[in-house]
Amino acid sequence: MTAAPILWALLLAQSAPAQTRYDLNATALEQHVRFLADPAQEGRLTLYPGEHKAAEYIAKKFREAGLQEGPNPGFLHEYDITINVRPTPGQALKLTFDDGRTVELTAGADFAPLSGTATVEGATGKLVFVGQGLVTEERDDYAGVDATGKFVLVLRTQREGEPRVTPRQVAMAAKAKGAIGVVMIGPQVEGGSELPRPSRPSGVPGDLNLAAVGVSARFSEAITGMEFAALNSVGMSPARELPVSLTLSTGTEPNKGRGRNVIGYLPGHDPKLKDEFIVIGAHYDHLGWGEVGSRTGRELIHFGADDNASGTSGVIELARYFASTKSNRRTLVFQLYSGEEVGLIGSSAWVRDNSEKIARTTAMINMDMIGRVREGKVSAMGTSSSVEWEKLLAGIAVPGLTVNQSPAIATNSDHAAFARAQVPIVFFHSGLHEEYHTEKDTADTINFEGMLGTVRAVAELVKRVDARDDRLAWNPEARMGQRQGQGQGRGVRLGLLPDMNGTGPGVLLQGVATDSPAAKAGLKAGDRVVKIGAAEVKDMESLQASFAGLRAGQAVEIVVIRNGERLTLSITPAAP
């Protein structure tokens, strides 16, 4: 190359614009949350179309940010997973009316099997309407009809003012009356899924050997002579045999498939440290139509705005931010997992499949539910995983945000698999709330400015970890705690909503779950729980430990401090 071209190249280099740093902002975070929590994503349940749409969206954002796919084509790391059940091939349902007319229904659009249904092929029987299909000491919805060898038609939606009747109750009554199958008609709740979701809460006991399907409400008038709204409002009394027979082929099988983690790499720029990793992660899946983990049991879309479109949005924006600065010494790995809500499957699969990378990972920072920052406080949990975390976190200054440290490593989010592999972790969380795992966890409940503060704090923490010349060391005395939350998974449920950012004495409550043992006991927001049974409660760890001595249905004393006074109440734990 001659001198002139060299000089020209130098001039071009000098005149090239400097790299513009991308500023983290609440508007972008909100856009991501609103997309992920939109009804079109149907709650992002792993293996379902909403999960696929969300994964495609995240991959697109990673690509736009300039991340590299690494060994994951399309940014995807896939793993085997089974969630609930799906219809077997050959589903068929035909209605034959006494006047000779026939109507064939379309599987998936007009009818669907319930989880737990018996597998039948061409089963035929007359159809009997039995209202809600309940049999108790006080009532018998079958009075006056013989259901032996027949299918029973049951209202799946509950009439106003009526107690909820579960599919399990309906199926057991039908079996006791000699029916060969149950046909449930209409949505479970107004505005809910037209057909039953293939999940255990919506299903029937599998050991009853009873065929069970749901049928769309639009067939109500053809079958019963009444439009569904009227039928659901007043019912048909007494029970009666209908002028129609039903021929059914149905069954279910395990819903096996490939879950999708979305993984993007930002290579490090330090020749000595670029082969080390800092993982920034969150899960993007949720509960679908309440098919897993719903606290209300209602077949409505569970939008999952805080849990965990909030953390997902934080990871996307941090990828965009760090890609714009190109200042990272180590390789940053941005990870968004599915399968979290059904047992931390996605993150565990990645850790399992990447042992060599895990051995070179200096830290994992997890964001799960960062969208409900209250009073400017967010929790950074799991700090006992490295003795360095306390110092690294203490110096973080984000206007309007206080980062409260907690040493215990909660085991109910995606950092747990990394901690078990002895990778130092920090888990950012803005606290539980009444909308957690319900259909009310919507984008309109998110504090986007508070969420932005948390994302900025995570960015600062990543920089501090990356600035170190040495790796963070795992603390062999790390405190692996229990599940953070309302006592789920420990044999009993109280319905406490602890303030993760509260300080002693005891554990401060930010509220209690509706119609829970805590609500019935008279506990409320602002109470400080200091004792349950014989166990003293000093912090979240001791609160969780106190559950070990509790039994469902056995009342115990719970001591709280309310407005400076010590009160003793009686609480009766419920089953999970």
JOZI-V6214 format. One record per residue. RES is the residue in one small letter. PHI is phi in radians with two decimals (none if undefined). Layout:
res:phi
RES:PHI
RES:PHI
This chain:
res:phi
m:none
t:-1.36
a:-1.13
a:-1.07
p:-1.05
i:-1.10
l:-1.08
w:-1.05
a:-1.11
l:-1.14
l:-1.11
l:-1.09
a:-1.09
q:-1.21
s:-1.53
a:-1.12
p:-1.15
a:-1.19
q:-1.08
t:-1.54
r:-1.32
y:-1.36
d:-1.58
l:-1.08
n:-2.61
a:-1.23
t:-1.09
a:-1.13
l:-1.04
e:-1.12
q:-1.05
h:-1.13
v:-1.06
r:-1.17
f:-1.18
l:-1.15
a:-1.68
d:-1.26
p:-0.95
a:-1.08
q:-1.53
e:0.86
g:1.45
r:0.97
l:-1.18
t:-0.95
l:1.48
y:-1.75
p:-0.94
g:-1.10
e:-1.13
h:-1.10
k:-1.09
a:-1.12
a:-1.09
e:-1.11
y:-1.10
i:-1.10
a:-1.04
k:-1.08
k:-1.16
f:-1.10
r:-1.13
e:-1.11
a:-1.28
g:1.64
l:-1.24
q:-1.77
e:-1.27
g:1.10
p:-1.48
n:-1.92
p:-0.95
g:1.22
f:1.21
l:-1.74
h:-1.99
e:-1.83
y:-2.66
d:-1.38
i:-2.71
t:-2.16
i:-2.30
n:0.96
v:-2.34
r:-2.41
p:-1.12
t:-1.33
p:-1.08
g:1.49
q:-1.12
a:-2.72
l:-2.52
k:-2.19
l:-1.75
t:-2.10
f:-1.51
d:-1.08
d:-1.50
g:1.72
r:-1.20
t:-2.29
v:-2.38
e:-1.79
l:-1.61
t:-1.66
a:-1.09
g:1.53
a:-1.86
d:-1.83
f:-2.66
a:-2.71
p:-1.31
l:-1.56
s:-0.98
g:1.63
t:-1.08
a:-1.24
t:-1.50
v:-2.30
e:-2.35
g:1.26
a:-1.15
t:-2.24
g:-2.99
k:-1.17
l:-1.90
v:-2.13
f:-1.52
v:-2.29
g:1.10
q:-1.46
g:1.25
l:-1.81
v:-2.28
t:-2.38
e:-1.13
e:-1.58
r:-2.62
d:-2.46
d:-1.22
y:-1.68
a:-0.94
g:1.63
v:-2.25
d:-1.89
a:-1.67
t:-1.04
g:1.23
k:-2.10
f:-1.63
v:-1.87
l:-1.70
v:-2.26
l:-1.23
r:-1.48
t:-1.43
q:-1.51
r:-1.29
e:-0.97
g:1.49
e:-1.53
p:-1.17
r:-1.19
v:-1.95
t:-1.51
p:-0.98
r:-1.10
q:-1.07
v:-1.05
a:-1.14
m:-1.16
a:-1.16
a:-1.08
k:-1.11
a:-1.12
k:-1.56
g:1.55
a:-1.22
i:-1.71
g:-2.97
v:-2.12
v:-2.03
m:-1.75
i:-2.03
g:1.59
p:-1.30
q:-1.23
v:-2.34
e:-1.04
g:1.45
g:-1.53
s:-1.04
e:-1.10
l:-1.99
p:-1.10
r:-1.38
p:-1.40
s:-2.22
r:-1.04
p:-1.04
s:-1.67
g:-1.78
v:-2.06
p:-1.06
g:-1.19
d:-1.44
l:-1.44
n:0.95
l:-2.15
a:-1.19
a:-2.56
v:-2.41
g:-1.94
v:-2.16
s:-1.08
a:-1.09
r:-1.21
f:-1.65
s:-1.05
e:-1.14
a:-1.10
i:-1.48
t:-1.92
g:1.53
m:-2.26
e:-1.11
f:-1.07
a:-1.01
a:-1.22
l:-1.05
n:-1.24
s:-1.35
v:-2.02
g:1.24
m:-2.17
s:-2.27
p:-1.36
a:-1.00
r:-2.65
e:-1.42
l:-1.66
p:-1.41
v:-2.68
s:-1.95
l:-2.24
t:-2.08
l:-2.30
s:-2.18
t:-2.75
g:2.92
t:-2.35
e:-2.49
p:-0.99
n:-1.50
k:-1.67
g:-2.98
r:-2.00
g:-1.28
r:-2.21
n:-1.59
v:-1.93
i:-2.19
g:-2.25
y:-2.02
l:-2.08
p:-1.00
g:-1.30
h:-1.93
d:-1.68
p:-0.96
k:-1.52
l:-2.01
k:-1.13
d:-1.55
e:-1.66
f:-2.18
i:-2.08
v:-1.73
i:-2.07
g:-2.34
a:-2.95
h:-1.78
y:-1.93
d:-1.40
h:-2.58
l:-1.79
g:1.08
w:-1.57
g:1.38
e:-1.27
v:-2.41
g:1.25
s:-1.20
r:-1.49
t:-1.79
g:1.25
r:-1.69
e:-1.37
l:-2.23
i:-1.08
h:-1.70
f:-1.26
g:1.11
a:-1.20
d:-1.33
d:-1.97
n:-2.45
a:-1.06
s:-1.12
g:-1.14
t:-1.03
s:-1.09
g:-1.08
v:-1.14
i:-1.02
e:-1.24
l:-1.17
a:-1.08
r:-1.13
y:-1.14
f:-1.20
a:-1.14
s:-1.36
t:-1.46
k:0.86
s:-1.88
n:-1.28
r:-1.40
r:-1.58
t:-1.33
l:-1.65
v:-2.02
f:-1.67
q:-2.20
l:-2.20
y:-1.83
s:-1.82
g:1.30
e:-1.18
e:-1.25
v:-2.00
g:2.16
l:1.02
i:-1.22
g:-1.13
s:-1.15
s:-1.11
a:-1.15
w:-1.15
v:-1.08
r:-1.08
d:-1.48
n:-2.35
s:-1.07
e:-1.16
k:-1.22
i:-1.02
a:-1.12
r:-1.97
t:-1.70
t:-1.51
a:-2.87
m:-2.25
i:-2.02
n:-1.98
m:-2.09
d:-2.36
m:1.19
i:-2.00
g:-1.68
r:-2.16
v:-1.06
r:-2.17
e:0.97
g:1.17
k:-2.16
v:-2.40
s:-1.69
a:-2.03
m:-1.79
g:1.52
t:-1.23
s:-1.30
s:-1.21
s:-2.63
v:-1.21
e:-1.48
w:-1.08
e:-0.99
k:-1.20
l:-1.11
l:-1.38
a:-1.08
g:-1.54
i:-1.30
a:-2.17
v:-2.06
p:-0.92
g:1.42
l:-2.25
t:-1.96
v:-1.74
n:-1.64
q:-1.60
s:-2.41
p:-1.32
a:-1.19
i:-1.66
a:-1.11
t:-1.89
n:-2.02
s:-2.56
d:-1.21
h:-1.20
a:-1.05
a:-1.12
f:-1.21
a:-1.10
r:-1.14
a:-1.56
q:1.12
v:-1.73
p:-1.01
i:-2.28
v:-2.36
f:-2.05
f:-1.58
h:-2.70
s:-1.71
g:1.94
l:-1.34
h:-2.80
e:-1.10
e:-1.47
y:-0.98
h:0.97
t:-2.28
e:-1.28
k:-1.72
d:-1.44
t:-1.92
a:-1.07
d:-1.22
t:-1.62
i:-1.48
n:-1.62
f:-1.22
e:-1.21
g:-1.13
m:-1.09
l:-1.06
g:-1.03
t:-1.14
v:-1.10
r:-1.13
a:-1.13
v:-1.12
a:-1.03
e:-1.13
l:-1.15
v:-1.04
k:-1.06
r:-1.17
v:-1.15
d:-1.20
a:-1.26
r:-1.22
d:-1.40
d:-1.92
r:-1.38
l:-1.18
a:-1.71
w:-1.17
n:-1.57
p:-1.10
e:-1.79
a:-0.98
r:-1.73
m:-1.33
g:-1.56
q:-1.81
r:-1.08
q:-1.40
g:2.51
q:-1.74
g:1.55
q:-1.17
g:1.46
r:-2.08
g:1.65
v:-2.44
r:-2.32
l:-1.90
g:1.54
l:-1.35
l:-2.03
p:-1.26
d:-1.47
m:-1.12
n:-1.76
g:-1.30
t:-2.04
g:-1.14
p:-1.36
g:1.15
v:-2.04
l:-1.31
l:-1.70
q:-1.64
g:2.81
v:-2.36
a:-1.23
t:-1.05
d:1.03
s:-1.70
p:-0.94
a:-1.13
a:-1.12
k:-1.17
a:-1.38
g:1.64
l:-1.27
k:-2.71
a:-0.99
g:1.70
d:-1.20
r:-1.99
v:-1.36
v:-2.06
k:-2.80
i:-2.25
g:1.07
a:-1.61
a:-1.62
e:-1.29
v:-1.96
k:-1.95
d:-2.77
m:-1.04
e:-1.10
s:-1.26
l:-1.06
q:-1.10
a:-1.11
s:-1.16
f:-1.20
a:-1.05
g:-1.65
l:-1.70
r:-2.29
a:-1.04
g:1.51
q:-1.87
a:-1.17
v:-2.38
e:-1.45
i:-2.23
v:-1.85
v:-2.26
i:-1.84
r:-2.24
n:0.91
g:1.47
e:-1.84
r:-1.60
l:-2.05
t:-1.98
l:-2.07
s:-1.89
i:-2.24
t:-1.96
p:-1.03
a:-1.91
a:-1.19
p:-1.02
